[in-house]
Amino acid sequence: MLVKFSPLKHQELAIAHLVENDEAALFAGMGLGKTASTLAAISERILSGDAKGFLIVSPLRVTNYTWPAEVAKWEEFRWLTVANLRTPEGLEAWDKGTANVYLINYESLPKLCKLCMKGRRSIPVDGVVWDELSKAKANGKKAGTRIKEFRKYKRFFTTRWGLTGTPMPNGELDLFGQVLLLDNGKRFGEFITHFRDRYFYQKQFDKYGYHLHDGAAEKIQEKISDLALVLRSEDYLDIPPTRLHDIEVTLPPKVMTAYKRLEKDLLIDVRGSEVVAPNAAALSNKLLQITGGTVYAEDENETRTVETLHSVKIEALKKLLSSEKSPLLIATNYKHEQARIVAAVDGAEIFDETSLERWNAGKIRALVAHPASIGHGLNLQDGSSRLCWFSLTWSRELYDQFNARLARTGQKHETHNHRILAKGTIDEAVAEALRHKGDNQSSLMAAIKMLQLRT
């Protein structure tokens, strides 16, 4: 059954901002209807003759499910012809110009450039929408390579819009790559080094942390004030509140001894003059595996195996599940954690595309997923109002996005966010780093500093 699209006040603001600007960013919180608002703006642009078509770049599952579902849902947008460029039919539509909206995921951008734009004098679109724009921030190497290849063809796109609810997951430095995609360097220049030199400084002996000069945040905000419309969820939505519950567990003495030895090695490396961030990341991830109860290990033949150390978090998870009958959405960092949970918990399943309908129908007891696989664009609020972090992520963006799968428009109940944390470990430091979401440094380095303060 088709639904009539009647935009709310904040959606009217969003639609007007996009329609009136060739270069525009929509920094709108989760649940504010960015997708429907963007479709309304796309429709108005095409129907008025101001655009011939749009390319929409988004995370994979959003490409495959969210955008097609939104077009099919609303009566006003059913006239749009949508083609998925990951399919032969979509590529054929591009060649013939028979669609007006084309979908592609970030990972497929190089293929799109090679097959659909290289050597072409014209293409069937003149607008591009970057959904979850923060995936294009300049400090992501893989994303940066894909975007760099795409930008060779910027001449084709006279309209450039970006959508995200988390424009600065790690601070203002994340804005550079996103703004560059939209304005081709007019506001901050074309090189991130120039952006850093103008607005940031580094402390002595700190190779990886960038700190804002006094007044720099205000100057950055002023630079993008005409580009970005900011809409906060709390200003417009009546979503039931979220309650945070931290469940503390204690590691067995032998495991804690091994953990402390490894943590000491991490802090020694970080304090050393030759430390590099990847080393810290590898060691800290090993610490997180220990707190979860299972680690990857390599034998003398460099064969990777999985070694189980304890089950305290598994037991805490089972107790949590037994406390209520409502389903539980579970976040994990590692595949071996997912396998252990499914083996230990009756009715637990690992998330895939076939899970969505059954989850929202309340037919899955526990749904286990890595936050990156389920974080953007998916509507899971009909299935439950309870989620659990078995192991925390370093990324504030993934943390917020995962939580917002349940705490969003349409949720009828108070959301309960449970986090299982091992006492006296890096779990507590990561939780605290996530709380300080305004920090300019990554959660990883912030967590390490907290560990240093504790010792």
C-alpha positions, 0 to 999 in steps of 0.5 A: 500500500502506497503512503502519501508523503507529507513532509514535516517541518524539518523535512520542508527545511531539508528539501528547500536547502537541497533544492536551492543549492547545487552544493549542499550538506544535510547534517541531520540526526538519525530518524529525521527522514533524510532519505525521503527528503532527498527523494523529494528534492531530487523529484523537484529538481528533475520535474523542473528541468534543473537536473536530468538525473542523480547518482546516489552513492551509499553503503552497500545495504542502503544501496540494495534495500533502503533507497529502493524501499523508500521509492516504492513506499511513497506515492509521490516518488513512484514515478522515479525509475531506479537502477542499481549499477551493481547489476547488469540491468542497471549498467544497461539502463545507464548506457541507454539513459532509461533511468533517472536515479542510479544507485551504487555503493562506495566500494564499487566506485572504481568499477563505476569509473572504469565502466561508466565514466572513463572516456565518456563525453556525457553521462545520464546524470548531472547530480550526485548524492553522497549518502552517509557522507562521513564515509568519505572523510579524508583520513580513511585510506580505502575510501580516500582512494575510491573517492580520488578516482571518482573525483577525476570525473567531477566535471559531470556533476553540477549538483553535489549533495551530502547526507550524514548524521555524524559529520564529525565522529572524531572531530573537525578534521573529518570535515575536510574530505566531505566538504571537498566532495561537495565544493571541489575545494572552494572552502578549505582548499584541495589539500588536507595538509593545508587544512591542517596547517591553517586550523590545527597544531600538534603537540610535541612528541605527539605525531598523530594528534591534531588540536584546534587552534583557539577560535578555529572551530568557530572559523570552520563552522562559519566557512560551511554555514552556507553549505550545511543545514544542521538538524538535530533529532532531539529538536524535532522528534519525540522518540522514547528515551534510551537508558544506558546499562553497563554490566560489569564482569570480572575476568578470571585471575589467570586471564587478568594476569595475562591481560595486564602483561599485554597492557603493560607492553602496549603502554611501554610501546606508546610511551616509546619514541618510535611508536606508530598507530598501527602497533597500538591498534593491533595491541589494543585489539588483542586486549579487547579480544581477551576481555571478550574471552576469545583470541586469535592465535598463531602457531609456529607455522603461522596458522591462525587459530581461535583460543578460548580464554573465559566465558564471563561475558557469554554468561552475562549475555545469557543472564541478560537474555533470560531477564526479559523475553523481548529480542536482543540486538547484539554488537560484536567486533570479531567473528569468533565472538559471533560464533561463540554467541550463536553456539551458546545462545538458543535462537541466536542468529548472525545477521544477513540480508534475510534477517531483516523481515524476521527480526522486525516480525519478532521471530529472532531471539538474538540477532548478532552483528558487527556494527559496520554491517548493520549501522547505516540506514536499516530500520530495526525498531519494530523488532525490539527496543533492547540492544547489547554491546558484547564488545565495544567499537572504537568508532563513535560513528558506528556506535551512534549508528548501531544504537540508532537502529532501535532508537529512531522514529517508529520506536514505541518503547524506551530503548535499553542499551546494555554494555558488557564491560570487563572491570579494570580493562580497556573496555572501560577506557573505550567506553569513556572515550566514546562518551567524549565524542567531541575529542579531536583524536581517535577513540583509540588514542584517547583510550590509551591515554586513559589507560596511562592515567590509570597506571 
